[in-house]
Amino acid sequence: MGERDEPPLQGEALIKEVARLIRLARSHWDAHENGACRRERDRALVLYARLSKEEKGRIPQVLLVWLRYRSEKYFGPGRTAPGGKKPR
């Protein structure tokens, strides 16, 4: 029963949902809730990948910049592992 019976999002509804998820991830980030931030960011990225080039252009630039910056710096493969110790 976890699956909704609604059709998949598309068009304007998909664009709005991507923007909403990025804003939600950003609010979790500001509240230092890293797990929740990662979850919402991942959901936003999955939906963002479904957008066409034209639809991607309709996402506010400030949200895309935040998403890319956080994705690469804090969640990307080159990040420092959580709780890692710095060498002395």
C-alpha positions in Angstrom: 0.0 0.0 0.0 3.0 2.3 0.0 2.5 3.0 -3.7 0.1 5.8 -4.6 -2.6 5.1 -7.2 -1.9 8.5 -8.8 -0.3 8.7 -12.2 3.4 9.8 -12.3 4.1 13.5 -12.2 4.8 15.3 -15.5 4.9 18.7 -16.9 4.2 21.7 -14.6 3.4 19.4 -11.6 6.8 17.7 -12.0 8.6 21.0 -12.2 6.9 22.3 -9.1 7.6 19.0 -7.2 11.3 19.2 -8.0 11.5 22.8 -6.8 9.5 21.9 -3.7 11.9 19.0 -2.8 15.0 21.2 -3.3 13.5 23.8 -1.0 12.7 21.1 1.5 16.2 19.7 1.3 17.6 23.2 1.8 15.4 23.8 4.9 16.7 20.5 6.4 20.2 21.6 5.6 19.7 24.9 7.4 18.4 22.9 10.4 21.5 20.6 10.4 19.3 17.6 9.6 21.7 15.8 7.3 19.8 12.6 6.9 16.6 14.3 6.0 18.5 16.7 3.7 20.1 13.7 1.9 16.7 11.9 1.5 14.9 14.9 0.0 17.9 15.8 -2.2 18.0 12.3 -3.6 14.3 12.4 -4.3 14.7 15.8 -6.1 17.6 14.4 -8.2 15.5 11.4 -9.3 12.7 13.6 -10.4 15.0 16.2 -11.9 16.5 13.5 -14.2 13.0 13.0 -15.7 12.8 16.7 -16.8 13.4 17.7 -20.4 16.0 20.3 -21.1 13.3 23.0 -21.5 11.7 22.0 -18.2 15.1 22.0 -16.4 15.4 25.6 -17.5 12.3 26.5 -15.6 13.7 25.5 -12.2 14.8 28.6 -10.4 18.6 29.0 -10.8 19.2 29.6 -7.1 17.8 26.2 -6.4 19.9 24.5 -9.0 23.0 26.2 -7.8 22.3 25.0 -4.2 21.5 21.5 -5.4 24.8 21.2 -7.4 26.9 22.7 -4.7 25.5 20.5 -1.9 25.5 17.5 -4.2 29.1 17.7 -5.2 30.7 19.1 -2.1 28.9 17.4 0.7 27.3 14.3 -0.8 29.5 13.4 -3.8 32.0 10.6 -4.1 35.0 12.9 -3.2 33.5 14.0 0.1 35.1 13.4 3.5 33.3 10.5 5.2 31.1 11.5 8.2 33.0 11.3 11.5 36.3 11.0 9.7 39.4 12.1 11.6 41.8 14.6 10.1 45.5 13.4 10.1 47.8 15.4 12.4 
